[in-house]
Amino acid sequence: MSGATEAPSAPGTPGRPWIAAVRRWLLLALTLGLAASISLSELTLVVLAAWLVFGPREAGAARAGWPLAGPFVVFAAWTLVAALAAPRLVESLAATKGLLTLGAFYVVVHACPSRRAAERFLTGLFIAVSVVALFSIAQVGLCPAGGAVEAGPWRLLFRKCERARGFFSIYMTLAGVLTQVLVATLPRLARAGWSRAWVLPLWLIGALALGLTYVRGAWLGFALGAAGCALALRRRRLVLGVLAGVVIAALVAEPGVLYRLRTIGDLTDDTARDRLAMLDAGLRLAREHPITGVGPGQVKHLYPVWASPEALRRSTSHLHDTPLQIVVERGVPGLAAWIAIWVAFFGASLRTLSRIPAGDEDARGLVLGSMAAIAAFLVAGLFEYNFGDTEVLLVAVALMALPFVVERDLDEVTGHDKPRWRSEAESPGTSA
């Protein structure tokens, strides 16, 4: 992208509203894809990226820069090193294609030219996810005996419908998406007056659908992320009251939720026993391959050999624990690089949060919600390899972009020199 400064367009310059409209429609398509369709989200990201690189520019738009580039590049580079060191070189290199998902972070950073655009993006994502949540509730409620429709046009929608999964292939993906979006939009509950009265019912629908996924790791991520976010809000009592009401209502309405909660700490539960067996095998693999790991995509070949006798399943492609999976596949340096991404994100977000004027609750909520959503994502990742779930990771990196859009707005308003993540050659007044 050119660093040359463009002269401001005169009022009524032809084409400028059209350029902004194309970008808004592409962002809308992206929100729909993130909520329901991996194919649509990936296609939209490709088109949006091409539009941002090769399409016409909006005059006067601020340069977005490349935040978090350092840790992202280091993590990607070490992932390639681990793949090159793997015995199955071609297969391991093919497994690194998931790194492309991280590029969605920069697409969203560059596609949202202002804080208002970021707010519209999050609102669109929230509404789209709420519609999917409503469908998921109906999916479980109308699920036939046996949990499947064998034939007919409804077969795909009602396959494995005992647990809410929406349009995704598995309930864990829906749980991961719902967890992040619900936590990211929690600050809006604290500011929901009559003009925002629609937020609460949609948020409650999403919370109910999350309960019906019966994914305990996602519940824990949601609980910790939401509680941390609520404690940082000025109307924390209202938000904590809503959260408590949601939990009580879920326990009363659906006994299965209570049963799943009771088994979270039960080490005799079959799922817990299997996860402990994976933890044991993963730690032994990490000690055996501490530098470059076993290589991306190689756990499925090694686990049948390394699984302990207590393991209930004898094969798996991942270890249901993101940090464990990272260190097994990429070694200790890969895990350190992965952790550096999140340390850099939270550090930059906290700096942005400290710069927001006291009365700007919308900007504060946008940054705080993003931070809490990523915290929920990381907590849930202790019980599920959600970093390897493309649909869930796309939502995470999209939400990660929002604090940097807010920071760009603050730089323009205050005339701040430049963010720490920009190169010395960049200045806030250059074009996108």
GIKA-V661818 format. One record per backbone hydrogen bond with DSSP energy under -0.5 kcal/mol. NH is the residue of the N-H (numbers start at 1). CO is the residue of the C=O. Records with the same first field share a line. If there is no record, write none. Layout:
BEGIN
NH: CO, CO
END
This chain:
BEGIN
13: 10
16: 13
19: 15
20: 16
21: 17
22: 18
23: 19
24: 20
25: 21
26: 22
27: 23
28: 24
29: 25
30: 26
31: 27
32: 28
33: 29
34: 30
35: 31
36: 32
37: 33
41: 37
42: 38
43: 39
44: 40
45: 41
46: 42
47: 43
48: 44
49: 45
50: 46
51: 47
52: 48
53: 49
54: 50
55: 50, 51
59: 57
61: 58
63: 430
69: 66
72: 68
73: 69
74: 70
75: 71
76: 72
77: 73
78: 74
79: 75
80: 76
81: 77
82: 78
83: 79
84: 80
85: 81
86: 83
89: 87
92: 88
93: 89
94: 90
95: 91
96: 92, 93
97: 94
98: 95
99: 96
100: 97
101: 98
102: 99
103: 100
104: 101
105: 102
107: 103
108: 104
109: 105
110: 106
111: 107
112: 108
113: 111
118: 114
119: 115
120: 116
121: 117
122: 118
123: 119
124: 120
125: 121
126: 122
127: 123
128: 124
129: 125
130: 126
131: 127
132: 128
133: 129
134: 130
135: 131
136: 132
137: 133
138: 134
139: 135
140: 136
141: 137
142: 138
143: 140
147: 144
150: 148
155: 152
158: 154
159: 156
160: 147
161: 147, 158
163: 160
164: 212
168: 165
173: 170
174: 170
175: 171
176: 172
177: 173
178: 174
179: 175
180: 176
181: 177
182: 178
183: 179
184: 180
185: 181
186: 183
188: 185
189: 185, 186
190: 186
191: 188
192: 189
193: 191
196: 193
197: 194
199: 196
200: 196
201: 197
202: 198
203: 199
204: 200
205: 201
206: 202
207: 203
208: 204
209: 205
210: 206
211: 207
212: 208
213: 209, 210
214: 210, 211
215: 210
216: 214
219: 215
220: 216
221: 217
222: 218
223: 219
224: 220
225: 221
226: 222
227: 223
228: 224
229: 225
230: 226
231: 227
232: 228, 229
233: 230
236: 233
239: 235
240: 236
241: 237
242: 238
243: 239
244: 240
245: 241
246: 242
247: 243
248: 244
249: 245
250: 246
251: 247
252: 248
253: 249
254: 250
257: 254
258: 254
259: 255
260: 256
261: 257
262: 258
263: 259
264: 261
266: 263
267: 265
269: 266
273: 269
274: 270
275: 271
276: 272
277: 273
278: 274
279: 275
280: 276
281: 277
282: 278
283: 279
284: 280
285: 281
286: 282
287: 283
288: 284
289: 285
293: 289
294: 328
295: 329
298: 295
301: 298
302: 298
303: 299
305: 302
306: 302
307: 303
311: 308
322: 381, 384
325: 321
326: 322
327: 323
328: 324
329: 325
330: 326
331: 327
332: 290
334: 330
335: 331
336: 332
337: 333
338: 334
339: 335
340: 336
341: 337
342: 338
343: 339
344: 340
345: 341
346: 342
347: 343
348: 344
349: 345
350: 346
351: 347
352: 348
353: 349
354: 350
355: 351, 352
356: 352, 353
360: 357
361: 359
364: 360
365: 361
366: 362
367: 363
368: 364
369: 365
370: 366
371: 367
372: 368
373: 369
374: 370
375: 371
376: 372
377: 373
378: 374
379: 375
380: 376
381: 377
382: 379
383: 380
384: 380
386: 384
388: 385
389: 386
390: 388
393: 389
394: 390
395: 391
396: 392
397: 393
398: 394
399: 395
400: 396
401: 397, 398
402: 399
404: 401
405: 401
406: 402
407: 403
408: 404
409: 405
410: 406
411: 407
412: 408
413: 409
414: 410
415: 411
416: 411
422: 419
426: 423
428: 417
430: 427
431: 4
END
